[in-house]
Amino acid sequence: MTRISLVSFALILIVSHASQALADPLVDKLTSMNAQWDAAINSAGLRCPITIVYR
């Protein structure tokens, strides 16, 4: 392998690991916000008038 391809490969590895590290806290935050939203809807007694059935 040439020096340029090794550097490119190293950069790809660094970027992929960094994106995974940043994605986990974002997923946790969105999950938390979704749970809070569900709790607020349930405590208010609101129901969706449309039921979606998957087959």
SVG drawing of the C-alpha trace seen along z (x, -y; Angstrom):
<svg xmlns="http://www.w3.org/2000/svg" viewBox="-61 -17 65 26">
<polyline fill="none" stroke="black" stroke-width="0.4" points="0.0,0.0 1.1,-3.5 1.5,-6.1 -1.5,-8.1 -3.8,-5.0 -2.7,-4.2 -3.4,-7.8 -6.8,-7.7 -7.6,-4.4 -6.6,-5.8 -8.8,-8.9 -11.8,-6.7 -11.3,-4.7 -11.1,-7.8 -14.2,-9.4 -16.2,-6.2 -15.3,-5.8 -16.0,-9.5 -19.4,-9.3 -20.4,-6.3 -19.3,-8.0 -21.4,-11.1 -24.4,-9.0 -24.9,-7.2 -25.6,-10.3 -28.0,-11.6 -29.9,-8.3 -30.1,-8.4 -31.4,-12.0 -34.1,-11.3 -35.2,-8.2 -35.5,-10.3 -37.5,-13.0 -39.8,-10.3 -40.5,-8.8 -41.3,-12.3 -43.6,-13.0 -45.4,-9.7 -45.8,-10.3 -47.2,-13.8 -49.8,-12.4 -50.7,-9.5 -51.1,-11.8 -53.3,-14.2 -55.5,-11.3 -55.1,-12.1 -55.5,-9.3 -54.9,-9.2 -58.2,-8.9 -56.6,-6.9 -55.4,-3.4 -52.8,-2.0 -52.9,1.8 -49.9,3.4 -50.3,6.8"/>
</svg>
